[in-house]
Amino acid sequence: MELWMGFDGKHHNKYQTGGLQHLHAGHIKSEFGPEIFNRYFKFSIVRNPWDKAVSQFRYMAKRDDLREYLGMKPDDSFKKYLELISKKTHVQWEPQVRFLFDDSGNSMVDYIGRFESFAESVGTVTNRIGLQVSKIPHANKSRRSSFQDYYDSESKEIVSALYAEDVKAFGYEDARPSVLNAPRSDSRPNAGSKQQTAVGLLRRLLGITTHA
């Protein structure tokens, strides 16, 4: 089985929404069986939920299909986006713990790195699997201000509630944005451009198909 795309319908594969490259670890174990699953070194990179929410919001500008699925207009605000995803789940904005933990709350992967210390985390992975990588360029870098600029008190608490599992499981309790001013007036998904992500580059280097 190739873990890529594999849509059964417009928005779903046999397990969930999205393409097969976004399967939970539990789905992969079920598909291949525990013997094969346990044979491999498994890792993931997690991200500050408040930063990740902004990144996904900006990404929506490129995805007409996701906006259609969500009922999101091209000029909807960040807070409107948060309101919509709180009502309709999708693998693209699902909590990260659901990809990595089983129903008993145990990690199904061998190593969990952080996007905030990406180079260090990648170094741990490449050392573990014996891959020589001298430099990890940062591609797909968003042209936007700090994720904190998108938040007011209400939106900060919405993300806190939506991703409470991630905050607790991955130690992001102290990463909440500081809300000093009103959100940016240009906090729309199409107010900027993106190139390729560092995680996308890592996929190609390691031959994996995980989602950033």
CNS distance restraints for C-alpha pairs under 8 A (distance, minus, plus):
assign (resid   3 and name CA) (resid  20 and name CA) 5.01 0.50 0.50
assign (resid   3 and name CA) (resid  21 and name CA) 5.06 0.50 0.50
assign (resid   3 and name CA) (resid 209 and name CA) 7.04 0.50 0.50
assign (resid   4 and name CA) (resid  19 and name CA) 6.17 0.50 0.50
assign (resid   4 and name CA) (resid  20 and name CA) 4.88 0.50 0.50
assign (resid   4 and name CA) (resid  21 and name CA) 4.72 0.50 0.50
assign (resid   4 and name CA) (resid 209 and name CA) 6.99 0.50 0.50
assign (resid   5 and name CA) (resid  13 and name CA) 7.76 0.50 0.50
assign (resid   5 and name CA) (resid  18 and name CA) 7.54 0.50 0.50
assign (resid   5 and name CA) (resid  19 and name CA) 4.00 0.50 0.50
assign (resid   5 and name CA) (resid  20 and name CA) 4.96 0.50 0.50
assign (resid   5 and name CA) (resid  21 and name CA) 6.33 0.50 0.50
assign (resid   6 and name CA) (resid  13 and name CA) 5.90 0.50 0.50
assign (resid   6 and name CA) (resid  19 and name CA) 5.92 0.50 0.50
assign (resid   6 and name CA) (resid  20 and name CA) 5.75 0.50 0.50
assign (resid   7 and name CA) (resid  11 and name CA) 6.95 0.50 0.50
assign (resid   7 and name CA) (resid  12 and name CA) 5.50 0.50 0.50
assign (resid   7 and name CA) (resid  13 and name CA) 4.36 0.50 0.50
assign (resid   7 and name CA) (resid  14 and name CA) 7.45 0.50 0.50
assign (resid   7 and name CA) (resid  18 and name CA) 7.33 0.50 0.50
assign (resid   7 and name CA) (resid  19 and name CA) 6.01 0.50 0.50
assign (resid   7 and name CA) (resid  20 and name CA) 7.52 0.50 0.50
assign (resid   8 and name CA) (resid  12 and name CA) 5.78 0.50 0.50
assign (resid   8 and name CA) (resid  13 and name CA) 4.86 0.50 0.50
assign (resid   8 and name CA) (resid  14 and name CA) 6.31 0.50 0.50
assign (resid   9 and name CA) (resid  13 and name CA) 6.84 0.50 0.50
assign (resid  11 and name CA) (resid  17 and name CA) 5.55 0.50 0.50
assign (resid  11 and name CA) (resid  18 and name CA) 5.70 0.50 0.50
assign (resid  11 and name CA) (resid  69 and name CA) 7.72 0.50 0.50
assign (resid  12 and name CA) (resid  16 and name CA) 5.56 0.50 0.50
assign (resid  12 and name CA) (resid  17 and name CA) 4.05 0.50 0.50
assign (resid  12 and name CA) (resid  18 and name CA) 5.32 0.50 0.50
assign (resid  12 and name CA) (resid  19 and name CA) 7.02 0.50 0.50
assign (resid  13 and name CA) (resid  17 and name CA) 6.03 0.50 0.50
assign (resid  13 and name CA) (resid  18 and name CA) 6.39 0.50 0.50
assign (resid  13 and name CA) (resid  19 and name CA) 6.08 0.50 0.50
assign (resid  13 and name CA) (resid  20 and name CA) 6.48 0.50 0.50
assign (resid  15 and name CA) (resid  23 and name CA) 7.62 0.50 0.50
assign (resid  15 and name CA) (resid  27 and name CA) 7.17 0.50 0.50
assign (resid  16 and name CA) (resid  23 and name CA) 7.74 0.50 0.50
assign (resid  16 and name CA) (resid  91 and name CA) 7.43 0.50 0.50
assign (resid  17 and name CA) (resid  90 and name CA) 5.71 0.50 0.50
assign (resid  17 and name CA) (resid  91 and name CA) 5.77 0.50 0.50
assign (resid  18 and name CA) (resid  22 and name CA) 6.62 0.50 0.50
assign (resid  18 and name CA) (resid  90 and name CA) 7.28 0.50 0.50
assign (resid  18 and name CA) (resid  91 and name CA) 6.07 0.50 0.50
assign (resid  18 and name CA) (resid  92 and name CA) 7.39 0.50 0.50
assign (resid  19 and name CA) (resid  23 and name CA) 7.63 0.50 0.50
assign (resid  21 and name CA) (resid 209 and name CA) 5.37 0.50 0.50
assign (resid  21 and name CA) (resid 210 and name CA) 5.57 0.50 0.50
assign (resid  21 and name CA) (resid 211 and name CA) 6.89 0.50 0.50
assign (resid  22 and name CA) (resid  91 and name CA) 6.86 0.50 0.50
assign (resid  22 and name CA) (resid 210 and name CA) 6.18 0.50 0.50
assign (resid  22 and name CA) (resid 211 and name CA) 6.11 0.50 0.50
assign (resid  23 and name CA) (resid  27 and name CA) 5.87 0.50 0.50
assign (resid  23 and name CA) (resid  28 and name CA) 6.55 0.50 0.50
assign (resid  23 and name CA) (resid  99 and name CA) 7.08 0.50 0.50
assign (resid  24 and name CA) (resid  28 and name CA) 6.53 0.50 0.50
assign (resid  24 and name CA) (resid  98 and name CA) 6.67 0.50 0.50
assign (resid  24 and name CA) (resid  99 and name CA) 4.03 0.50 0.50
assign (resid  24 and name CA) (resid 100 and name CA) 6.53 0.50 0.50
assign (resid  25 and name CA) (resid  29 and name CA) 6.21 0.50 0.50
assign (resid  25 and name CA) (resid  99 and name CA) 5.58 0.50 0.50
assign (resid  25 and name CA) (resid 100 and name CA) 5.62 0.50 0.50
assign (resid  25 and name CA) (resid 101 and name CA) 7.49 0.50 0.50
assign (resid  25 and name CA) (resid 108 and name CA) 6.49 0.50 0.50
assign (resid  25 and name CA) (resid 109 and name CA) 7.61 0.50 0.50
assign (resid  26 and name CA) (resid  30 and name CA) 6.12 0.50 0.50
assign (resid  26 and name CA) (resid  99 and name CA) 7.49 0.50 0.50
assign (resid  26 and name CA) (resid 100 and name CA) 7.72 0.50 0.50
assign (resid  26 and name CA) (resid 101 and name CA) 7.79 0.50 0.50
assign (resid  26 and name CA) (resid 102 and name CA) 6.59 0.50 0.50
assign (resid  26 and name CA) (resid 108 and name CA) 7.55 0.50 0.50
assign (resid  27 and name CA) (resid  31 and name CA) 6.12 0.50 0.50
assign (resid  28 and name CA) (resid  32 and name CA) 6.13 0.50 0.50
assign (resid  28 and name CA) (resid  33 and name CA) 7.89 0.50 0.50
assign (resid  28 and name CA) (resid  37 and name CA) 7.46 0.50 0.50
assign (resid  29 and name CA) (resid  33 and name CA) 5.18 0.50 0.50
assign (resid  29 and name CA) (resid  34 and name CA) 5.64 0.50 0.50
assign (resid  29 and name CA) (resid  36 and name CA) 7.96 0.50 0.50
assign (resid  29 and name CA) (resid  37 and name CA) 5.43 0.50 0.50
assign (resid  30 and name CA) (resid  34 and name CA) 7.27 0.50 0.50
assign (resid  32 and name CA) (resid  36 and name CA) 6.21 0.50 0.50
assign (resid  32 and name CA) (resid  37 and name CA) 6.47 0.50 0.50
assign (resid  33 and name CA) (resid  37 and name CA) 6.13 0.50 0.50
assign (resid  34 and name CA) (resid  38 and name CA) 5.71 0.50 0.50
assign (resid  35 and name CA) (resid  39 and name CA) 6.39 0.50 0.50
assign (resid  36 and name CA) (resid  40 and name CA) 7.10 0.50 0.50
assign (resid  41 and name CA) (resid 109 and name CA) 7.60 0.50 0.50
assign (resid  41 and name CA) (resid 110 and name CA) 6.29 0.50 0.50
assign (resid  41 and name CA) (resid 129 and name CA) 7.87 0.50 0.50
assign (resid  42 and name CA) (resid 108 and name CA) 7.99 0.50 0.50
assign (resid  42 and name CA) (resid 109 and name CA) 4.84 0.50 0.50
assign (resid  42 and name CA) (resid 110 and name CA) 5.24 0.50 0.50
assign (resid  42 and name CA) (resid 111 and name CA) 6.68 0.50 0.50
assign (resid  43 and name CA) (resid 109 and name CA) 5.41 0.50 0.50
assign (resid  43 and name CA) (resid 110 and name CA) 5.68 0.50 0.50
assign (resid  43 and name CA) (resid 111 and name CA) 4.68 0.50 0.50
assign (resid  43 and name CA) (resid 112 and name CA) 5.67 0.50 0.50
assign (resid  43 and name CA) (resid 113 and name CA) 7.64 0.50 0.50
assign (resid  43 and name CA) (resid 125 and name CA) 7.56 0.50 0.50
assign (resid  44 and name CA) (resid 100 and name CA) 7.86 0.50 0.50
assign (resid  44 and name CA) (resid 109 and name CA) 7.35 0.50 0.50
assign (resid  44 and name CA) (resid 111 and name CA) 6.59 0.50 0.50
assign (resid  44 and name CA) (resid 112 and name CA) 5.02 0.50 0.50
assign (resid  44 and name CA) (resid 113 and name CA) 6.21 0.50 0.50
assign (resid  45 and name CA) (resid 112 and name CA) 5.74 0.50 0.50
assign (resid  45 and name CA) (resid 113 and name CA) 4.62 0.50 0.50
assign (resid  45 and name CA) (resid 114 and name CA) 5.12 0.50 0.50
assign (resid  45 and name CA) (resid 115 and name CA) 5.89 0.50 0.50
assign (resid  45 and name CA) (resid 118 and name CA) 7.88 0.50 0.50
assign (resid  45 and name CA) (resid 121 and name CA) 7.66 0.50 0.50
assign (resid  46 and name CA) (resid  96 and name CA) 6.98 0.50 0.50
assign (resid  46 and name CA) (resid 112 and name CA) 6.95 0.50 0.50
assign (resid  46 and name CA) (resid 113 and name CA) 6.26 0.50 0.50
assign (resid  46 and name CA) (resid 114 and name CA) 5.01 0.50 0.50
assign (resid  46 and name CA) (resid 115 and name CA) 5.87 0.50 0.50
assign (resid  46 and name CA) (resid 170 and name CA) 7.77 0.50 0.50
assign (resid  47 and name CA) (resid  51 and name CA) 7.18 0.50 0.50
assign (resid  47 and name CA) (resid  52 and name CA) 6.09 0.50 0.50
assign (resid  47 and name CA) (resid 114 and name CA) 5.86 0.50 0.50
assign (resid  47 and name CA) (resid 115 and name CA) 5.10 0.50 0.50
assign (resid  47 and name CA) (resid 116 and name CA) 6.84 0.50 0.50
assign (resid  48 and name CA) (resid  52 and name CA) 5.99 0.50 0.50
assign (resid  48 and name CA) (resid 115 and name CA) 7.72 0.50 0.50
assign (resid  48 and name CA) (resid 116 and name CA) 7.64 0.50 0.50
assign (resid  48 and name CA) (resid 167 and name CA) 7.75 0.50 0.50
assign (resid  48 and name CA) (resid 172 and name CA) 6.42 0.50 0.50
assign (resid  48 and name CA) (resid 175 and name CA) 6.95 0.50 0.50
assign (resid  49 and name CA) (resid  53 and name CA) 5.98 0.50 0.50
assign (resid  49 and name CA) (resid 159 and name CA) 7.29 0.50 0.50
assign (resid  49 and name CA) (resid 163 and name CA) 6.50 0.50 0.50
assign (resid  49 and name CA) (resid 166 and name CA) 6.98 0.50 0.50
assign (resid  49 and name CA) (resid 167 and name CA) 6.97 0.50 0.50
assign (resid  49 and name CA) (resid 172 and name CA) 7.86 0.50 0.50
assign (resid  50 and name CA) (resid  54 and name CA) 6.66 0.50 0.50
assign (resid  50 and name CA) (resid 147 and name CA) 7.27 0.50 0.50
assign (resid  50 and name CA) (resid 148 and name CA) 8.00 0.50 0.50
assign (resid  50 and name CA) (resid 156 and name CA) 7.47 0.50 0.50
assign (resid  50 and name CA) (resid 159 and name CA) 6.41 0.50 0.50
assign (resid  50 and name CA) (resid 160 and name CA) 7.90 0.50 0.50
assign (resid  50 and name CA) (resid 175 and name CA) 7.97 0.50 0.50
assign (resid  50 and name CA) (resid 176 and name CA) 6.89 0.50 0.50
assign (resid  50 and name CA) (resid 177 and name CA) 7.21 0.50 0.50
assign (resid  51 and name CA) (resid  55 and name CA) 6.29 0.50 0.50
assign (resid  51 and name CA) (resid 147 and name CA) 5.41 0.50 0.50
assign (resid  51 and name CA) (resid 148 and name CA) 7.74 0.50 0.50
assign (resid  52 and name CA) (resid  56 and name CA) 6.10 0.50 0.50
assign (resid  53 and name CA) (resid  57 and name CA) 6.12 0.50 0.50
assign (resid  53 and name CA) (resid  93 and name CA) 7.49 0.50 0.50
assign (resid  53 and name CA) (resid 159 and name CA) 7.57 0.50 0.50
assign (resid  54 and name CA) (resid  58 and name CA) 6.23 0.50 0.50
assign (resid  54 and name CA) (resid  78 and name CA) 7.58 0.50 0.50
assign (resid  54 and name CA) (resid 147 and name CA) 6.10 0.50 0.50
assign (resid  54 and name CA) (resid 150 and name CA) 7.34 0.50 0.50
assign (resid  55 and name CA) (resid  59 and name CA) 6.19 0.50 0.50
assign (resid  55 and name CA) (resid 142 and name CA) 7.86 0.50 0.50
assign (resid  56 and name CA) (resid  60 and name CA) 6.40 0.50 0.50
assign (resid  56 and name CA) (resid  92 and name CA) 7.58 0.50 0.50
assign (resid  56 and name CA) (resid  93 and name CA) 7.17 0.50 0.50
assign (resid  57 and name CA) (resid  61 and name CA) 7.75 0.50 0.50
assign (resid  57 and name CA) (resid  78 and name CA) 6.67 0.50 0.50
assign (resid  57 and name CA) (resid  81 and name CA) 6.92 0.50 0.50
assign (resid  57 and name CA) (resid 188 and name CA) 7.95 0.50 0.50
assign (resid  57 and name CA) (resid 189 and name CA) 5.66 0.50 0.50
assign (resid  58 and name CA) (resid 188 and name CA) 7.06 0.50 0.50
assign (resid  58 and name CA) (resid 189 and name CA) 4.06 0.50 0.50
assign (resid  58 and name CA) (resid 190 and name CA) 6.56 0.50 0.50
assign (resid  58 and name CA) (resid 191 and name CA) 7.76 0.50 0.50
assign (resid  58 and name CA) (resid 192 and name CA) 7.86 0.50 0.50
assign (resid  59 and name CA) (resid  63 and name CA) 7.04 0.50 0.50
assign (resid  59 and name CA) (resid 189 and name CA) 6.62 0.50 0.50
assign (resid  59 and name CA) (resid 194 and name CA) 7.95 0.50 0.50
assign (resid  60 and name CA) (resid  64 and name CA) 7.34 0.50 0.50
assign (resid  60 and name CA) (resid  66 and name CA) 6.79 0.50 0.50
assign (resid  60 and name CA) (resid  67 and name CA) 6.54 0.50 0.50
assign (resid  60 and name CA) (resid 189 and name CA) 5.91 0.50 0.50
assign (resid  60 and name CA) (resid 190 and name CA) 7.86 0.50 0.50
assign (resid  61 and name CA) (resid  74 and name CA) 6.67 0.50 0.50
assign (resid  61 and name CA) (resid 189 and name CA) 4.91 0.50 0.50
assign (resid  61 and name CA) (resid 190 and name CA) 4.85 0.50 0.50
assign (resid  62 and name CA) (resid 190 and name CA) 7.90 0.50 0.50
assign (resid  63 and name CA) (resid  67 and name CA) 6.43 0.50 0.50
assign (resid  64 and name CA) (resid  68 and name CA) 6.10 0.50 0.50
assign (resid  65 and name CA) (resid  69 and name CA) 6.15 0.50 0.50
assign (resid  66 and name CA) (resid  70 and name CA) 6.08 0.50 0.50
assign (resid  67 and name CA) (resid  71 and name CA) 5.70 0.50 0.50
assign (resid  67 and name CA) (resid  72 and name CA) 4.70 0.50 0.50
assign (resid  67 and name CA) (resid  73 and name CA) 6.71 0.50 0.50
assign (resid  67 and name CA) (resid  74 and name CA) 7.61 0.50 0.50
assign (resid  68 and name CA) (resid  72 and name CA) 6.34 0.50 0.50
assign (resid  70 and name CA) (resid  84 and name CA) 6.61 0.50 0.50
assign (resid  70 and name CA) (resid  85 and name CA) 7.16 0.50 0.50
assign (resid  70 and name CA) (resid  88 and name CA) 6.86 0.50 0.50
assign (resid  71 and name CA) (resid  84 and name CA) 7.62 0.50 0.50
assign (resid  72 and name CA) (resid  76 and name CA) 6.59 0.50 0.50
assign (resid  72 and name CA) (resid  81 and name CA) 7.01 0.50 0.50
assign (resid  72 and name CA) (resid  84 and name CA) 7.42 0.50 0.50
assign (resid  74 and name CA) (resid 188 and name CA) 7.81 0.50 0.50
assign (resid  74 and name CA) (resid 189 and name CA) 7.00 0.50 0.50
assign (resid  74 and name CA) (resid 190 and name CA) 7.15 0.50 0.50
assign (resid  75 and name CA) (resid 188 and name CA) 5.86 0.50 0.50
assign (resid  75 and name CA) (resid 189 and name CA) 7.08 0.50 0.50
assign (resid  75 and name CA) (resid 190 and name CA) 7.47 0.50 0.50
assign (resid  76 and name CA) (resid  80 and name CA) 5.99 0.50 0.50
assign (resid  76 and name CA) (resid  81 and name CA) 6.71 0.50 0.50
assign (resid  76 and name CA) (resid 188 and name CA) 6.31 0.50 0.50
assign (resid  76 and name CA) (resid 189 and name CA) 7.60 0.50 0.50
assign (resid  77 and name CA) (resid  81 and name CA) 6.29 0.50 0.50
assign (resid  77 and name CA) (resid 187 and name CA) 6.15 0.50 0.50
assign (resid  77 and name CA) (resid 188 and name CA) 5.26 0.50 0.50
assign (resid  77 and name CA) (resid 189 and name CA) 7.60 0.50 0.50
assign (resid  78 and name CA) (resid  82 and name CA) 6.35 0.50 0.50
assign (resid  78 and name CA) (resid 150 and name CA) 7.22 0.50 0.50
assign (resid  78 and name CA) (resid 187 and name CA) 6.14 0.50 0.50
assign (resid  78 and name CA) (resid 188 and name CA) 6.36 0.50 0.50
assign (resid  78 and name CA) (resid 189 and name CA) 7.62 0.50 0.50
assign (resid  79 and name CA) (resid  83 and name CA) 6.25 0.50 0.50
assign (resid  79 and name CA) (resid 155 and name CA) 6.00 0.50 0.50
assign (resid  80 and name CA) (resid  84 and name CA) 6.26 0.50 0.50
assign (resid  81 and name CA) (resid  85 and name CA) 6.28 0.50 0.50
assign (resid  82 and name CA) (resid  86 and name CA) 6.19 0.50 0.50
assign (resid  82 and name CA) (resid 155 and name CA) 7.54 0.50 0.50
assign (resid  82 and name CA) (resid 158 and name CA) 7.18 0.50 0.50
assign (resid  82 and name CA) (resid 159 and name CA) 7.53 0.50 0.50
assign (resid  83 and name CA) (resid  87 and name CA) 6.97 0.50 0.50
assign (resid  84 and name CA) (resid  88 and name CA) 6.59 0.50 0.50
assign (resid  85 and name CA) (resid  89 and name CA) 6.22 0.50 0.50
assign (resid  85 and name CA) (resid  90 and name CA) 7.98 0.50 0.50
assign (resid  85 and name CA) (resid  93 and name CA) 7.32 0.50 0.50
assign (resid  86 and name CA) (resid 162 and name CA) 6.94 0.50 0.50
assign (resid  89 and name CA) (resid  93 and name CA) 7.19 0.50 0.50
assign (resid  89 and name CA) (resid  94 and name CA) 6.56 0.50 0.50
assign (resid  90 and name CA) (resid  94 and name CA) 5.90 0.50 0.50
assign (resid  94 and name CA) (resid  98 and name CA) 7.45 0.50 0.50
assign (resid  95 and name CA) (resid  99 and name CA) 7.77 0.50 0.50
assign (resid  95 and name CA) (resid 162 and name CA) 7.71 0.50 0.50
assign (resid  95 and name CA) (resid 163 and name CA) 5.77 0.50 0.50
assign (resid  95 and name CA) (resid 165 and name CA) 7.17 0.50 0.50
assign (resid  95 and name CA) (resid 166 and name CA) 6.29 0.50 0.50
assign (resid  96 and name CA) (resid 100 and name CA) 6.97 0.50 0.50
assign (resid  96 and name CA) (resid 166 and name CA) 6.14 0.50 0.50
assign (resid  97 and name CA) (resid 101 and name CA) 5.69 0.50 0.50
assign (resid  97 and name CA) (resid 165 and name CA) 6.71 0.50 0.50
assign (resid  97 and name CA) (resid 166 and name CA) 5.81 0.50 0.50
assign (resid  97 and name CA) (resid 169 and name CA) 7.25 0.50 0.50
assign (resid  98 and name CA) (resid 102 and name CA) 7.53 0.50 0.50
assign (resid 100 and name CA) (resid 107 and name CA) 5.73 0.50 0.50
assign (resid 100 and name CA) (resid 108 and name CA) 5.57 0.50 0.50
assign (resid 100 and name CA) (resid 109 and name CA) 6.34 0.50 0.50
assign (resid 101 and name CA) (resid 105 and name CA) 5.44 0.50 0.50
assign (resid 101 and name CA) (resid 106 and name CA) 5.17 0.50 0.50
assign (resid 101 and name CA) (resid 107 and name CA) 4.35 0.50 0.50
assign (resid 101 and name CA) (resid 108 and name CA) 5.43 0.50 0.50
assign (resid 101 and name CA) (resid 109 and name CA) 7.93 0.50 0.50
assign (resid 102 and name CA) (resid 106 and name CA) 5.45 0.50 0.50
assign (resid 102 and name CA) (resid 107 and name CA) 6.49 0.50 0.50
assign (resid 102 and name CA) (resid 108 and name CA) 6.50 0.50 0.50
assign (resid 111 and name CA) (resid 125 and name CA) 7.95 0.50 0.50
assign (resid 113 and name CA) (resid 117 and name CA) 7.64 0.50 0.50
assign (resid 113 and name CA) (resid 118 and name CA) 7.34 0.50 0.50
assign (resid 113 and name CA) (resid 121 and name CA) 4.90 0.50 0.50
assign (resid 113 and name CA) (resid 122 and name CA) 7.66 0.50 0.50
assign (resid 114 and name CA) (resid 118 and name CA) 5.90 0.50 0.50
assign (resid 114 and name CA) (resid 121 and name CA) 6.33 0.50 0.50
assign (resid 115 and name CA) (resid 121 and name CA) 7.78 0.50 0.50
assign (resid 117 and name CA) (resid 121 and name CA) 6.14 0.50 0.50
assign (resid 118 and name CA) (resid 122 and name CA) 5.97 0.50 0.50
assign (resid 119 and name CA) (resid 123 and name CA) 6.04 0.50 0.50
assign (resid 119 and name CA) (resid 136 and name CA) 6.69 0.50 0.50
assign (resid 120 and name CA) (resid 124 and name CA) 6.39 0.50 0.50
assign (resid 121 and name CA) (resid 125 and name CA) 6.49 0.50 0.50
assign (resid 122 and name CA) (resid 126 and name CA) 6.08 0.50 0.50
assign (resid 123 and name CA) (resid 127 and name CA) 5.95 0.50 0.50
assign (resid 124 and name CA) (resid 128 and name CA) 6.14 0.50 0.50
assign (resid 125 and name CA) (resid 129 and name CA) 6.37 0.50 0.50
assign (resid 126 and name CA) (resid 130 and name CA) 5.73 0.50 0.50
assign (resid 126 and name CA) (resid 131 and name CA) 4.82 0.50 0.50
assign (resid 126 and name CA) (resid 132 and name CA) 6.71 0.50 0.50
assign (resid 126 and name CA) (resid 133 and name CA) 7.23 0.50 0.50
assign (resid 127 and name CA) (resid 131 and name CA) 6.29 0.50 0.50
assign (resid 127 and name CA) (resid 132 and name CA) 7.64 0.50 0.50
assign (resid 136 and name CA) (resid 198 and name CA) 7.43 0.50 0.50
assign (resid 136 and name CA) (resid 202 and name CA) 7.97 0.50 0.50
assign (resid 137 and name CA) (resid 198 and name CA) 6.66 0.50 0.50
assign (resid 138 and name CA) (resid 197 and name CA) 6.64 0.50 0.50
assign (resid 138 and name CA) (resid 198 and name CA) 4.81 0.50 0.50
assign (resid 139 and name CA) (resid 195 and name CA) 6.34 0.50 0.50
assign (resid 139 and name CA) (resid 196 and name CA) 4.69 0.50 0.50
assign (resid 139 and name CA) (resid 197 and name CA) 4.62 0.50 0.50
assign (resid 139 and name CA) (resid 198 and name CA) 4.96 0.50 0.50
assign (resid 139 and name CA) (resid 201 and name CA) 7.14 0.50 0.50
assign (resid 140 and name CA) (resid 194 and name CA) 5.58 0.50 0.50
assign (resid 140 and name CA) (resid 195 and name CA) 3.63 0.50 0.50
assign (resid 140 and name CA) (resid 196 and name CA) 2.87 0.50 0.50
assign (resid 140 and name CA) (resid 197 and name CA) 3.43 0.50 0.50
assign (resid 140 and name CA) (resid 198 and name CA) 6.32 0.50 0.50
assign (resid 140 and name CA) (resid 200 and name CA) 7.89 0.50 0.50
assign (resid 141 and name CA) (resid 194 and name CA) 6.09 0.50 0.50
assign (resid 141 and name CA) (resid 195 and name CA) 5.90 0.50 0.50
assign (resid 141 and name CA) (resid 196 and name CA) 6.65 0.50 0.50
assign (resid 141 and name CA) (resid 197 and name CA) 5.93 0.50 0.50
assign (resid 141 and name CA) (resid 198 and name CA) 7.62 0.50 0.50
assign (resid 142 and name CA) (resid 192 and name CA) 7.78 0.50 0.50
assign (resid 142 and name CA) (resid 193 and name CA) 6.56 0.50 0.50
assign (resid 142 and name CA) (resid 194 and name CA) 4.92 0.50 0.50
assign (resid 142 and name CA) (resid 195 and name CA) 7.02 0.50 0.50
assign (resid 143 and name CA) (resid 192 and name CA) 6.01 0.50 0.50
assign (resid 143 and name CA) (resid 193 and name CA) 6.02 0.50 0.50
assign (resid 143 and name CA) (resid 194 and name CA) 6.49 0.50 0.50
assign (resid 144 and name CA) (resid 192 and name CA) 6.67 0.50 0.50
assign (resid 145 and name CA) (resid 149 and name CA) 6.78 0.50 0.50
assign (resid 146 and name CA) (resid 150 and name CA) 7.86 0.50 0.50
assign (resid 147 and name CA) (resid 151 and name CA) 7.61 0.50 0.50
assign (resid 147 and name CA) (resid 177 and name CA) 7.94 0.50 0.50
assign (resid 148 and name CA) (resid 177 and name CA) 5.19 0.50 0.50
assign (resid 148 and name CA) (resid 178 and name CA) 6.60 0.50 0.50
assign (resid 148 and name CA) (resid 179 and name CA) 7.13 0.50 0.50
assign (resid 149 and name CA) (resid 179 and name CA) 7.94 0.50 0.50
assign (resid 149 and name CA) (resid 181 and name CA) 7.78 0.50 0.50
assign (resid 149 and name CA) (resid 182 and name CA) 7.85 0.50 0.50
assign (resid 149 and name CA) (resid 183 and name CA) 5.52 0.50 0.50
assign (resid 149 and name CA) (resid 184 and name CA) 5.93 0.50 0.50
assign (resid 150 and name CA) (resid 183 and name CA) 4.66 0.50 0.50
assign (resid 150 and name CA) (resid 184 and name CA) 5.77 0.50 0.50
assign (resid 150 and name CA) (resid 187 and name CA) 6.27 0.50 0.50
assign (resid 151 and name CA) (resid 155 and name CA) 5.65 0.50 0.50
assign (resid 151 and name CA) (resid 156 and name CA) 5.80 0.50 0.50
assign (resid 151 and name CA) (resid 177 and name CA) 7.28 0.50 0.50
assign (resid 151 and name CA) (resid 179 and name CA) 6.40 0.50 0.50
assign (resid 151 and name CA) (resid 182 and name CA) 7.27 0.50 0.50
assign (resid 151 and name CA) (resid 183 and name CA) 5.27 0.50 0.50
assign (resid 152 and name CA) (resid 156 and name CA) 6.09 0.50 0.50
assign (resid 152 and name CA) (resid 179 and name CA) 5.60 0.50 0.50
assign (resid 152 and name CA) (resid 180 and name CA) 7.88 0.50 0.50
assign (resid 152 and name CA) (resid 181 and name CA) 7.18 0.50 0.50
assign (resid 152 and name CA) (resid 182 and name CA) 5.89 0.50 0.50
assign (resid 152 and name CA) (resid 183 and name CA) 5.90 0.50 0.50
assign (resid 153 and name CA) (resid 157 and name CA) 6.37 0.50 0.50
assign (resid 153 and name CA) (resid 179 and name CA) 6.32 0.50 0.50
assign (resid 154 and name CA) (resid 158 and name CA) 6.29 0.50 0.50
assign (resid 155 and name CA) (resid 159 and name CA) 6.36 0.50 0.50
assign (resid 156 and name CA) (resid 160 and name CA) 6.23 0.50 0.50
assign (resid 156 and name CA) (resid 176 and name CA) 7.42 0.50 0.50
assign (resid 156 and name CA) (resid 177 and name CA) 7.03 0.50 0.50
assign (resid 157 and name CA) (resid 161 and name CA) 6.17 0.50 0.50
assign (resid 158 and name CA) (resid 162 and name CA) 6.14 0.50 0.50
assign (resid 159 and name CA) (resid 163 and name CA) 5.85 0.50 0.50
assign (resid 159 and name CA) (resid 164 and name CA) 7.82 0.50 0.50
assign (resid 160 and name CA) (resid 164 and name CA) 5.43 0.50 0.50
assign (resid 160 and name CA) (resid 167 and name CA) 7.60 0.50 0.50
assign (resid 163 and name CA) (resid 167 and name CA) 6.32 0.50 0.50
assign (resid 164 and name CA) (resid 168 and name CA) 6.27 0.50 0.50
assign (resid 165 and name CA) (resid 169 and name CA) 5.95 0.50 0.50
assign (resid 166 and name CA) (resid 170 and name CA) 5.77 0.50 0.50
assign (resid 166 and name CA) (resid 171 and name CA) 7.87 0.50 0.50
assign (resid 166 and name CA) (resid 172 and name CA) 7.56 0.50 0.50
assign (resid 167 and name CA) (resid 171 and name CA) 5.76 0.50 0.50
assign (resid 167 and name CA) (resid 172 and name CA) 4.60 0.50 0.50
assign (resid 167 and name CA) (resid 173 and name CA) 5.69 0.50 0.50
assign (resid 168 and name CA) (resid 172 and name CA) 6.54 0.50 0.50
assign (resid 168 and name CA) (resid 173 and name CA) 6.60 0.50 0.50
assign (resid 172 and name CA) (resid 176 and name CA) 7.46 0.50 0.50
assign (resid 183 and name CA) (resid 187 and name CA) 7.25 0.50 0.50
assign (resid 186 and name CA) (resid 191 and name CA) 6.12 0.50 0.50
assign (resid 187 and name CA) (resid 191 and name CA) 6.75 0.50 0.50
assign (resid 196 and name CA) (resid 200 and name CA) 6.52 0.50 0.50
assign (resid 196 and name CA) (resid 201 and name CA) 7.47 0.50 0.50
assign (resid 197 and name CA) (resid 201 and name CA) 6.38 0.50 0.50
assign (resid 197 and name CA) (resid 212 and name CA) 7.46 0.50 0.50
assign (resid 198 and name CA) (resid 202 and name CA) 6.23 0.50 0.50
assign (resid 199 and name CA) (resid 203 and name CA) 6.23 0.50 0.50
assign (resid 199 and name CA) (resid 211 and name CA) 7.69 0.50 0.50
assign (resid 199 and name CA) (resid 212 and name CA) 5.58 0.50 0.50
assign (resid 200 and name CA) (resid 204 and name CA) 6.64 0.50 0.50
assign (resid 200 and name CA) (resid 211 and name CA) 7.61 0.50 0.50
assign (resid 200 and name CA) (resid 212 and name CA) 6.77 0.50 0.50
assign (resid 201 and name CA) (resid 205 and name CA) 6.28 0.50 0.50
assign (resid 202 and name CA) (resid 206 and name CA) 6.03 0.50 0.50
assign (resid 202 and name CA) (resid 208 and name CA) 7.98 0.50 0.50
assign (resid 203 and name CA) (resid 207 and name CA) 5.48 0.50 0.50
assign (resid 203 and name CA) (resid 208 and name CA) 4.72 0.50 0.50
assign (resid 203 and name CA) (resid 209 and name CA) 5.82 0.50 0.50
assign (resid 203 and name CA) (resid 210 and name CA) 6.82 0.50 0.50
assign (resid 204 and name CA) (resid 208 and name CA) 6.60 0.50 0.50
